[in-house]
Amino acid sequence: MAGQERKGWCCGSRLPQLLTAASRNADTISLEESDMVDQFVMQTIHLVFASVWAGSVVYVAFVVLPLARDGAFTSTAPLETIASKLTTISRVSALVLLLTGGHLAGTRYSSESLFGTINGQLVLVMVLLWLALAALVEIGSKRFESGLNGKKLREPAADALGLYRIAAVVAVALLVVAGAITTNVAAVL
């Protein structure tokens, strides 16, 4: 009798209910997995572009410009190319970060949580740092390129060095804030 009850339970009227429940759970899992993939892709793109941008600025600020200031270059051509490439990296990265960051913020935060939570406030700090970095790189590049157009080497590098070093500090601060958001440091505070 016990075997018949078990057989009836397994193949009886409960089976369609179980299959329906399993189907609903599979749909939910697919949606959750889709959201996870979306978040992973957006966050990865965001962090890769932020890292490339920050690394480029730090490299120019602490390697290229000091070498140019100290007379290691004999021509303006490589410096013009470096300045142009950095400007391109900066502009593309700023755009990608705006798009991916906007997507991430839009899917993770409401207006209340953006202003009312530590992670939301860190996102706002990140936006301010992003604006500052973009402005510093643009101003520094224009200052550097205008000096190079006059076929000078050392003077434009020395003039732009301070701006680029400030930009490098801002770039590192951006990565630190990104790390704080990514690791959810707010949960510890």
N, C-alpha and C positions, 0 to 999 in steps of 0.2 A: 504494500500500500504506500509506504513511504517513497518507493521508487516511482510509483505512478504519480504521486503528488509532485515530485521533483520534475518528472517528465512533463506533466501538465503545465507546471510553472514555466519551464524552459521554452516549451513550444506553444503554449497556450496564448491567452489573450494579452499577457504582459509583454510579449515579444514586440508587437508593433509600438507599444509605448516606449520600450527601451530603445528601439531603433530611432524613433522620433526624437527622444532626448539626446541620443548620441549624435544625431544629425545636427540638432541645435547647438550642441557643444562644439562640434567640428566647425560650424559657421562662426561661432564666437572666437574660437582659437584662430581661425584664419584671419578674422578682422584684427584681433590683437597682434598676431604675427605681422600683419601688414602694417599696422601702426608702429610696431617695433622696428621693422625694416626701414620705414620712412624716417623715423627718428634717428636711427643709426646712420643712414645715408646722409641726411641733412647735417647731423652733428659732425660726422667725419669730414665732409666737404668743408664745413665751417672751420673746423680746427686745422685742417691741412692748409687752407688758404691763409688763415691767421698766422700759422707758423712760418709759411714761406714769406709772407709780408714782413713779419717781425724779424726773421732771420736775415732777410735782405737789408733791412734798415740797419740792424746791428752790424752787419758785415761792412757796409759802406761807412758807417760812423766810426768804427773802431779799427778798420783795416785800410780801406781804400783812401779815405780822406786824409788820415795821418801820413800815409805814404806820399800822396800828392803834395801835401803841405811841406813834407821834408825833401821834395825834389826827386823822388824815385821815378817819376814819369818824365819822358823827354818830349812828349807830344800831347796835344789836347785830345786827339782822336779817341784813344781808349777811354778817357774820362768822359767824353761826350757820349760814347756808347753806353757806359755804365750808368750815367745819369738818366739817359733816355730809357734804358731797360728798367731801372728802378721806378721811374715814373709810371711806366706801363704796368709793372707788377703791382704798384700801389693802387692804381686806378681800377685794374681788374679785380684785385683782392677786395678793395673797398666795395665794389658793386656786388661781388659774390657774397661777401659778409653781410651786406644789407639784405640781400634776398634770402639767404639761408637763415640769418639771425631773425629776420622778420617772420619767417615760417615757423622757426622753433619757438619764438616768443608767442606767436599767435596760437600755437597748439598747446602750449604749456601754461600760459598765464592769462588770467582775466585782468581787467584794469585794476581791480581791487588787489589781486595778488602781486601784480607788477609793482605797485606802490607800497603795499602793506606787508610784504614778506622780505626776508633778508635776500633770498635768491632773486626775487623780482628787483630789488634795489641794486643788487650786483649787476643785473642785466642793464639797468639804467646807467650805472657807472661805466659799464662796458661800451655803451653807445657814446657816452661823452668822451671816453678814451679813443674810440674809433674816429670820432670827428676830429679830435686833437691830432691824432697820428696822421690822418689824411691831410689836414691843413699844414702840419709841420713839414711833411715830405714834399708837398707841392711848393711851399714857400722856399724850403731849402734847395729844391731842385732848380727853381727859377733863379735863385740867387747864384747858385753854382754854375748853371748853364750860361747866364749872362756874363759872368767873369770869363768863362772858357771861350765865349764868342769873341772876346777881346784878345784871345790867344795868350792869356795868362794861365799859369799853372798853380803856383803856390798860393797866391793871394785869394783866388776864389775858394780854394779848398779850406783855407784858414777861416774865411768869412762864413762858410756854410757849416763848418765843423760843429759849432755850438748848437745850431738848430738840429742837426742830425743826431747829436748826442742826446738832446732832450727827447727827440723822436724815438731813439733807441730805448730810453727809460720808459717812455709811454708804451712802446711795443712790448717790452717785458712785463709791464704792469697789466697789459691786456691779457697776456698769457696766464699770469697769476690769477686774475679774476676769472678767466675761463676755467682754470683748474679748480677754483673754489666752487664754481657753479656745477661743473661736471661731477665733482666728488661729493656734492651736496654738503659742503662745510656748514651750512646753516643748521643742519640737524645736530651738529656738535655744539653750536653756540647757544 
